[in-house]
Amino acid sequence: MIKPGGHVAIADLEKEDGSFHSANPSGVEHSGFERNAVGSDFSKAGFKNIRFTNAYNVKREGREYPIFLMTGEK
């Protein structure tokens, strides 16, 4: 749905061991995403100039969970 020349920005949790959410989370379908997989999917969908940065680290129960920011251009 993004026209040529349009941009996308997505932020989400990096792939983790499932400890970010409670032991029995309702509605949680994943434990974060792997950057390579996300980048590959967007590349296959026609995006270019795909870049990842560390956007933030969520601190929870003595651990840090990285949040990535991915940007790309159609």
C-alpha positions as YAML, in Angstrom:
chain: A
units: angstrom
residues:
- id: 1
  name: MET
  ca: [0.00, 0.00, 0.00]
- id: 2
  name: ILE
  ca: [3.04, 2.26, 0.14]
- id: 3
  name: LYS
  ca: [3.62, 4.09, -3.11]
- id: 4
  name: PRO
  ca: [7.08, 4.19, -4.76]
- id: 5
  name: GLY
  ca: [9.21, 6.73, -2.90]
- id: 6
  name: GLY
  ca: [7.23, 6.20, 0.31]
- id: 7
  name: HIS
  ca: [8.88, 5.30, 3.59]
- id: 8
  name: VAL
  ca: [8.12, 2.88, 6.41]
- id: 9
  name: ALA
  ca: [9.32, 2.89, 10.01]
- id: 10
  name: ILE
  ca: [8.67, 0.00, 12.38]
- id: 11
  name: ALA
  ca: [9.78, -0.43, 15.98]
- id: 12
  name: ASP
  ca: [9.48, -3.73, 17.83]
- id: 13
  name: LEU
  ca: [11.08, -6.03, 20.35]
- id: 14
  name: GLU
  ca: [14.21, -7.93, 19.32]
- id: 15
  name: LYS
  ca: [13.86, -11.72, 19.38]
- id: 16
  name: GLU
  ca: [14.11, -12.93, 22.99]
- id: 17
  name: ASP
  ca: [13.52, -16.04, 25.09]
- id: 18
  name: GLY
  ca: [9.92, -15.23, 26.03]
- id: 19
  name: SER
  ca: [10.74, -13.72, 29.41]
- id: 20
  name: PHE
  ca: [9.65, -10.21, 28.36]
- id: 21
  name: HIS
  ca: [5.97, -11.07, 28.82]
- id: 22
  name: SER
  ca: [4.36, -12.77, 31.80]
- id: 23
  name: ALA
  ca: [4.33, -16.56, 32.06]
- id: 24
  name: ASN
  ca: [0.85, -16.81, 30.52]
- id: 25
  name: PRO
  ca: [0.38, -13.76, 28.27]
- id: 26
  name: SER
  ca: [-2.99, -13.41, 26.60]
- id: 27
  name: GLY
  ca: [-2.81, -12.32, 22.97]
- id: 28
  name: VAL
  ca: [0.98, -12.41, 22.64]
- id: 29
  name: GLU
  ca: [1.80, -14.16, 19.37]
- id: 30
  name: HIS
  ca: [5.60, -13.87, 19.34]
- id: 31
  name: SER
  ca: [8.68, -13.19, 21.44]
- id: 32
  name: GLY
  ca: [10.12, -10.41, 19.32]
- id: 33
  name: PHE
  ca: [11.54, -10.45, 15.81]
- id: 34
  name: GLU
  ca: [14.91, -11.28, 14.25]
- id: 35
  name: ARG
  ca: [16.27, -8.33, 12.28]
- id: 36
  name: ASN
  ca: [17.51, -10.48, 9.40]
- id: 37
  name: ALA
  ca: [14.10, -12.07, 8.91]
- id: 38
  name: VAL
  ca: [12.26, -8.73, 9.01]
- id: 39
  name: GLY
  ca: [14.77, -7.13, 6.63]
- id: 40
  name: SER
  ca: [14.51, -10.07, 4.23]
- id: 41
  name: ASP
  ca: [10.70, -9.93, 4.20]
- id: 42
  name: PHE
  ca: [10.69, -6.21, 3.46]
- id: 43
  name: SER
  ca: [13.35, -6.59, 0.78]
- id: 44
  name: LYS
  ca: [11.25, -9.28, -0.92]
- id: 45
  name: ALA
  ca: [8.29, -6.88, -0.78]
- id: 46
  name: GLY
  ca: [10.28, -4.33, -2.80]
- id: 47
  name: PHE
  ca: [11.73, -2.11, -0.09]
- id: 48
  name: LYS
  ca: [15.26, -0.75, -0.35]
- id: 49
  name: ASN
  ca: [17.62, 1.23, 1.87]
- id: 50
  name: ILE
  ca: [16.52, -0.93, 4.80]
- id: 51
  name: ARG
  ca: [18.28, 0.11, 7.98]
- id: 52
  name: PHE
  ca: [18.12, -1.01, 11.59]
- id: 53
  name: THR
  ca: [19.10, 0.90, 14.71]
- id: 54
  name: ASN
  ca: [18.71, 0.30, 18.42]
- id: 55
  name: ALA
  ca: [15.84, 2.58, 19.36]
- id: 56
  name: TYR
  ca: [15.49, 1.85, 23.06]
- id: 57
  name: ASN
  ca: [16.17, -0.67, 25.82]
- id: 58
  name: VAL
  ca: [13.25, -1.64, 28.04]
- id: 59
  name: LYS
  ca: [14.38, -2.41, 31.58]
- id: 60
  name: ARG
  ca: [12.27, -5.04, 33.28]
- id: 61
  name: GLU
  ca: [13.02, -7.20, 36.30]
- id: 62
  name: GLY
  ca: [16.77, -6.64, 36.16]
- id: 63
  name: ARG
  ca: [17.08, -7.31, 32.42]
- id: 64
  name: GLU
  ca: [17.24, -5.12, 29.37]
- id: 65
  name: TYR
  ca: [15.27, -5.89, 26.22]
- id: 66
  name: PRO
  ca: [16.30, -4.04, 23.05]
- id: 67
  name: ILE
  ca: [13.75, -2.41, 20.78]
- id: 68
  name: PHE
  ca: [14.85, -1.99, 17.16]
- id: 69
  name: LEU
  ca: [13.79, 0.64, 14.66]
- id: 70
  name: MET
  ca: [13.68, -0.44, 11.02]
- id: 71
  name: THR
  ca: [13.29, 2.07, 8.22]
- id: 72
  name: GLY
  ca: [12.95, 1.42, 4.51]
- id: 73
  name: GLU
  ca: [11.96, 3.05, 1.24]
- id: 74
  name: LYS
  ca: [9.61, 1.67, -1.38]
...
